[in-house]
Amino acid sequence: LYLQVCSCSRLDLLIMRSSPKSKGPARKPAPGSASAVLLRAAELRKPQGPWKPSNAEEQRRFQELQETIPVLQDALQKLRQSKAKLAGFVSEAKSAGTRQDRAQVLETRLALLENAEVREVEWTISDYSQLLANCPKGQCIVSPRFSAAGVPDMQIIFHPNGNKDARDRYCSIALRVPEGISLSRVLYINHESFGPSVVKQAVEGYTDACPISIPSSALRGTAADILVVGVRDIYQYGWGADPLLQKVLLIGDAPASELNFELLREMRDLQLQKEKE
């Protein structure tokens, strides 16, 4: 329509403006003329009233849509309420998780401080004969987490019937330490000792530790039906073992090793300066 209006010549527009108003009945402009195009454009610019159905089918569909609107509004309101409740649950879960994380950090820190001078951890396994019968080769049991010698979150891993690479009728034992920790330790099973050895990986131990000791029938099911495993002579290596750093609380976003070495250099330089003075 816009292109048709624009295609009208100026002469047609001047004729329309200069033509006198007719007192008789209005004549319809010729189809395709400039007057017809302008008249149609004026009609389209008139404000349109609300839409009304033009036949019975449109009336039926319009009524169905009007009846659906309250149902959809009610569903939307319920959805908003459910979303608000879910947001509240998520917020509570985050708060609870934060409190739990802080509690675990404080618990680990307390155990680390309490057991800083501990060099030996002993784990007594009860009902040993039943464990041998129910734990096949390749399966293991793991001790509770413990802290000792300034090292947190350690665990003893014991395979009663050996790990998958062990020889028949041999048990296996290992120590799990946090990543990046280097320490020296001795593992033992009853009176059998293994080590000392320097641990540089997260899990290190002995595949063929010692032959499996089967309790006698007289001991089975009694208080003497036990096995004692453990670790002793724990000594940490590296920057974490420096006594100066053990007195420093480290905070910040810098990598632990980088931050610790920087603090260590500063403290040693300060100590040398004081000795010179």
N, C-alpha and C positions, 0 to 999 in steps of 0.2 A: 504493500500500500504506500509506504514511504517513497519507494522508487517511482511509483506511478505519479504521486504528487510532485516529486522533484522533476519529473519529465515534462510537466506542463510548461508551456511557453509563457513568457511574460505577457504576450499579447492576449492569451486566453484569460489571464488574471485581470488584466486591465479592462477587458470586455465585461467580466463579471462584476467588477467594482463600479463601472460607469453605467451599467444597464439600469434603467429606471425601474422602480418597484411596480409591479403589476397589481392592479386593484382586483383583477379577476381571480378565479381559482388558480392555485399554484400548480404549475406544470412540473412534472418530474423531469429531471435532466436526462439527457440521452445516456444510455449505458456506455461506459468507457470514457465519457467526457470528463473534463476537469471538475465540473460542478458535481457530477456523481461521485467522483473520488473524494472531494472535500466533504460532501454530505455524509458519505459513509464514515470518514474519519471522525467527524463530529459526533456521529451516533456511537461510535466505539468509545469516545472519551466521556460519554455520559456515565454517571455512577450507576452501577448495576445493583439491583436489590438482591436479597437472599435467593439462593438457588432453590428451585421448586421442581419436583418430579413432573415429568411430562406425560407419563403413562403409568399404568398399574404395576408393571414390573419394576420400574424405578421407585415407585412408592413403596413397594414391598421391601426392596433392598434397603431403602433409606430408613425404614422403620426398624429393620433388623440391626442396622448399624447403631441407631439410637439406643436400642435395648442393650447392645454390647458395651456401650461406653461406661455405664456404672460398674459393670463387672470388671472391666479393665482398670478402672480407677481404684476399685477395691483391691485388686491384685497388686497394683503398683504401690499402694499404701502398705500392704503387708510385706512386700519386698523391701521397702525402705526401712520398715521396723526390724525385719530380720537382718538387714545389712548393719543397722545401728547396734543390734545385739552382738553380731559377729565381731564388729569393730571393738566393742567392749571386751569380749572374750580374748581377742588377740592382744589387746593392751594389757589385760591381766596376765596372760601367758608370758608376754615379754617381761613384765615386772617380776613375775615369779622366777623366770629363767635367769634374770639378772641377779636376783637375790640368791638363787641357788649357785650360780657361778661365783659370786663373791664369797659365799660360804665355803665352797670348795677351795677357792684360792686361800682363804684364811686358814682353813683346816690344813692344807698342804704346807703353808708357811709355818704354822705352829708345830707340825710334826718335824719339819726341817730344823727348826730351832731347838726343839726338845732333844732330837736325836743327832745333833751335829757331832757329838763325840763318840757315837756308837760305831763300832768297827765290826760287829758280828750280829747276824740275824739268824735265828733258828726257827724252823717251821716243822711242827710235829703233825704227822699225817696219821689219823686214827683209822681203824678198820682196814688195815693195809691188805690183809688177805682178800677181803671182799673187793677192794680196789683192783687188785691183780686179776681177779676173775671177771670183772665188769669193764675193764678198760683195756681194749685190745691194742695191739701194736700200731703205732702211728698217732694214737690219741694221748692227750696230756691233761694234766691239771695245773692250775696256776695259783700261786699264793696271793694273798691280799697285797695291795700296794703298800710299800713302806719307804721310809726315808732314813738314810744313815750316812755318816761321814760327809754331810753337806750335799748329798745327792738325793733329789726327790723322785717319787714315782718309779721305784724299782720293783721288780717281781721275779720270783723264782719259777721256772718252768720245768716240770718234772714229767717224764714219760715212764710210767711204771714198767711197761713192757718194751721200751725203746721206741725211738722215732722210726720213720720209714727207712732210714739208711743204717740203722743199728743192726748188729749181729743178733742172731737168735739167742734169747735168754739173757740179753743185756739191757739194762735200763739207761736212760739218757737224762741229762740235767743241763740247764742253761740259766743264764741271768739276763733279764731284760732291763736296759737302762735307757734314759732319755737320749734322743738324737743329739750328737755332738759331744757327749760325755766320754771322757777317757779316764779309766781307773784301773787299779790293780786289785785283784781279789782271789780268794781261794774258795772253791765250792766243795761241799762234802755231802756224803750220804752215809749215815751212821758213822762208822769209823774210817771210811775211805775218803781221802782228800784228793783234790784235783787242782793243781796250780802250785804256786801263784802264777797268774797270767794277766797280761795287760789287755783290757777290753777296749776296742776302738769302734765296734759296731753296736747297733742297737740290741741285737741278740747274739750272744756267743756262749758256747758251752762245750759239752763233751758228748759225742754220739754214743760211743761204747764206754760209758762211765765205769760200770762194774757189773759183775754177774748178778742176776736177780736173786734176792734172798727170800725164799718162801717160808713163812712162819710154820712152825710145827702145828699139828692138830691140837695139841694141848693149849696153845696160845690163841688160836683162832676164836674170835668173838669176845676176848677178854680185854682188860685195860692194857695188857702188854702187847696187844696186836697193833703195833705202831711202827712207823718209820720216821726217822729224823733226818731231814735235809736242811741245808743252810748255806750261808756264805759268811766268810770271816776275812779278817785282814784287808778291809776295804780302805783304799787310799786313792784319792782323786788326783789326777794329773791335770796340767794345763793352768790357764789363768784362774779358773774357779778355785783351785787349791791354794792360791796365794793368801796368806793370813791377812794381808792388808785389805784385800777385796772382800773378805768375809765380814768386814766391819762397815761396808759401804752398802747403802740401799740404792739400787740403780733404778732410775725412772727415765722416761722419755721414749722417743720413737727410733733412736739410732740402733743399729744392730748390736746385739749383746756383746759379741766378741770385740767389735770395733770400739764400743763405748768402754768396755772393761780395760782394754789395753791402753786407751788414752788416759783413763783415770790412774791406771797403774804407773804410767810414765810420770804423770804429774805428781803423784804421791812420792815416788822414789826421788824425783828431782828435788822436791821440797825437803825430804829427809836428808839428802846429801848436802843441801844448802845449810840446813840446821847443824849438821855435823861439822861443816867447815867453820861456821860461826862459833 
